[in-house]
Amino acid sequence: MSRSVFQMELERICRGKVLFDESLLEHTSFGIGGPAEALVSPADIADLQQVLTLAKRETKPIFVIGRGTNLLISDAGVPGLVLRVNQACSEIDTSDGRISAGAGVELPRLLQFCLQQGLGGLEFAAGIPGTVGGAVKGNAGILKAEISDPLLEVDTLNVNSLEFTTLKKNQIIFEYRRSNLPKELILTVVTFQFYPEDPVNVKTRIEDYLKTRLTSQPVGKKCAGCVFKNPLGYSAGQLVEQAGCKGMSCGDAVVSELHANFIINRGKAKASDVLKLIEKIKERVNNVTGIELELEIEIVGQ
Ligand SMILES: Cc1cc2nc3c(=O)[nH]c(=O)nc-3n(C[C@H](O)[C@H](O)[C@H](O)COP(=O)(O)OP(=O)(O)OC[C@H]3O[C@@H](n4cnc5c(N)ncnc54)[C@H](O)[C@@H]3O)c2cc1C
């Protein structure tokens, strides 16, 4: 297939990995998603700046993807550039008791680092499969703790102005499964303050969290975690179960029998199947309980 001028220029300037018309199915935990016009993993920050400069000149939209574990990508795919910072922002540094992790670092790797260093405060994240950047953007967590708790500051790069800014925790609003970090900011590095802890205790807590997940969630299945946010005072999973939605399906998208707030792709589910199933669940829950469920997963693409 012949390359457009934009594609040739992107390949020329980017020292990292560039894939055109790349199916995003392989890049999401749902195993669902149409193609990205270009999926780009810049080699380092300078490379990322070059790519952003070109995207701006060519007025290409930009979407940053982490591990794709909280996303439902549309069947039509994503126009413009889908950017990954897994190569450009992959370091973990420690100084003065602070830990700075690249936004592309996966949470399980950061957790392993904390265990090796004898640091406590991140154990709650055991079993959350995303990157540091994705976790901070959506304030990932569990009932008792969230990623903003140990966070000190976030380094960002603005896709429009190409300016770097460091935001202190008190400059960001973190709420239940959301932050007010604007779309035009790419998170590059996140600095945390963990506390010294006996590695034996860290390991025990990690194992306890993982054990709880194994018995209550469809671990290992193609899914994107909890589909709906818990409405104040309620568990979304219990509401979905109460409305009789367990096992309900659309195509290959099915409501988990183990945890009703998980939709599983049992084979070749399309985004359109998941969206139809979501609508059916919302309607049933609303009819039975009068409560309007809100999405926790993010829908991306046309
Ligand atoms: C089995 C399973 C269990 C889960 N359990 C939990 C749980 O207990 N608690 C919980 O909160 N979540 C859970 N999740 C959901 C998901 O893992 C988290 O939301 C995770 O933090 C998303 O990270 P990610 O890297 O996959 O982000 P993605 O899904 O790729 O992206 C999420 C958002 O972050 C943005 N983003 C990603 N990286 C950057 C960056 N560098 N700069 C700017 N924006 C960025 C994206 O643009 C998007 O808006 C679970 C998911 C699965 C599959």
The ligand as an ORCA input file, in Angstrom:
! r2SCAN-3c Opt
* xyz 0 1
  C      -9.204     -7.201     35.305
  C      -9.248     -5.721     35.557
  C      -9.367     -5.251     36.853
  C      -9.415     -3.879     37.109
  N      -9.529     -3.445     38.395
  C      -9.561     -2.120     38.656
  C      -9.665     -1.637     40.001
  O      -9.718     -2.381     40.960
  N      -9.708     -0.293     40.195
  C      -9.638      0.588     39.159
  O      -9.668      1.809     39.398
  N      -9.548      0.166     37.879
  C      -9.506     -1.158     37.608
  N      -9.414     -1.596     36.309
  C      -9.434     -0.621     35.210
  C      -8.046     -0.167     34.718
  O      -7.085     -1.160     34.921
  C      -7.598      1.109     35.393
  O      -8.518      2.137     35.166
  C      -6.196      1.534     34.907
  O      -5.712      2.521     35.748
  C      -6.195      2.049     33.466
  O      -4.845      2.211     33.064
  P      -4.409      2.025     31.554
  O      -2.961      2.277     31.472
  O      -4.871      0.731     31.020
  O      -5.192      3.232     30.867
  P      -6.042      3.203     29.529
  O      -7.215      2.318     29.732
  O      -5.175      2.927     28.371
  O      -6.517      4.723     29.461
  C      -7.382      5.242     30.453
  C      -7.373      6.772     30.352
  O      -6.111      7.269     30.746
  C      -5.575      8.118     29.719
  N      -4.108      7.956     29.749
  C      -3.374      6.807     29.778
  N      -2.063      7.105     29.851
  C      -1.964      8.457     29.833
  C      -0.874      9.370     29.857
  N       0.395      8.976     29.916
  N      -1.155     10.694     29.814
  C      -2.442     11.134     29.742
  N      -3.496     10.327     29.721
  C      -3.275      9.001     29.768
  C      -6.198      7.602     28.438
  O      -6.177      8.623     27.439
  C      -7.600      7.295     28.927
  O      -8.345      8.490     29.008
  C      -9.361     -2.966     36.032
  C      -9.247     -3.447     34.714
  C      -9.185     -4.809     34.486
  C      -9.050     -5.293     33.070
*
